[in-house]
Structure formats: structure tokens, C-alpha cells
Amino acid sequence: MKLRTRKFLAGLLSLGLLRQAASPLSALAALLVWNTAGRPEPVNTPAFADVADADTAKAAQWCVEQGLLDAKSESTFKPEGWMPKFKTIEVWEKAFPKQ
């Protein structure tokens, strides 16, 4: 993995920016990638019954559409799901490949 990406995300993880008790890691990872990408609109209307926040729903839907994150089912994202650091780095590098 690219050293720069690894250091950037490791810094975010160590600062707790992706580990807030009230905000689950998979939801925060989706928000981080979606916000960094410029908050693009997903093709489909978010339909995850387990995501209440509108921005998180859009972020999750967009990340799933881009093949960055997996939904648990058509109507379930599991935003409370824990995601290992290597998966976060993998998602980041897939979303923002070095040009």
C-alpha cells in the first residue's frame, strides 16, 4: 500500500477521528470517502433502513455504488459495523488511486 495513504489514514485513526463512540467505523469510513470525493450524489436514492442520518445514507449508498463498501443486503448497510484498519486503507486507495 502507498506509504502516504497509510500514514494519512493511520493519523486519522490514531487521532480517533474514525473511532468516535457515537459514530460507527463503517459509517465514518463512508462519510470520509464521500466527503473527500466532493459529496457526489448517488445514482439511486439511499434505501438502507438501518441508516438514519441523511448524509450518512448518501455516503453509504454512493460508496456501495462505487464498489468501495459492501451493503449487507439491499436494505441493510450495517453502519455500526467495525472495519479493520487495512480495509479502511484499501477502500481509500481504491477510491483515490494515485495518478
N, C-alpha and C positions, 0 to 999 in steps of 0.2 A: 504494500500500500504506500501511497505517496506520503513522504515524511511530513510535508507541510500540512496536509489534511489531517494526518494522525495527530500532530501537535495542536492544531486548531481545535479539533473536537475533544482531545484529551483535556485541553484547558477549559473548555465549556463544561465537560463532565466533572472535573475536579472542583470547579467553582460552584457546582451544584445547580447550574443553570438548566440542566436537563434532569435534575433529580429533586424536584420540589415535592414535598409530601402531598400537597393538594392536587398536583398535576402528574398524571402517569407518564412514564417514559415514552411509550409508543405514540401517544398523542402529542407530546412535546417534540419528538423527532419529526413527526409530520408537520407540525407548526414551524419548526426551524427550517426545514427544507422548503416548504411552501412560501414562507416569508422571504427567504433568501432568493427564491426564484421570481419574486415580484408579485406574489399573491395572485397567480393566474386563476381564472375561472375554470372549474372543472367542466368537462363536456356534459356530464349528467348531473342532475340535481342530487345532492347528498341524500342517501336513504338509509343511513346507519341509525337504527333505533337506539343504540347504546351511546350515541354521541349527542349531548345536549347543546353544547356551545356551537353557534353558527360558524365561527371562524375555524374551529377545530374540525367540524363536519366537512367544510370545504377543503381544508388542508388534507384530511384523510381521504376524501373522495379523489382529489387531484393526484395524490401520491399513489393510490391504488390504480388509477387510470394510467399513470406513467410507468407502472410496473415496479415502483420503488418499494412499496409496502404491500403486504397481503391482507385482504379482509378475511375474517374468519368464516363469513358466509355473505350472501347478498345483502343481508340487513344487519350484519354484526361486524364491527371493526375491532372490538376489544381494546378501547383506549387505555384501560387500566393495565394492559399487558406490559410486562418488563421486557426490555430488549437489551441483549448484551452489547458491550461497547464495540466489539468487532462488527456487529450487524449495523450499528449506527454509522460507523466509518464506511462500511460497504454501501449503504444507502446514499450517503453523502457523495462518495466518489462516483456512483452511478448517476446521480442527479447532476453533478457538476464535474464532468471529466475534464482533465487538464487539456487545453487546446494546444 
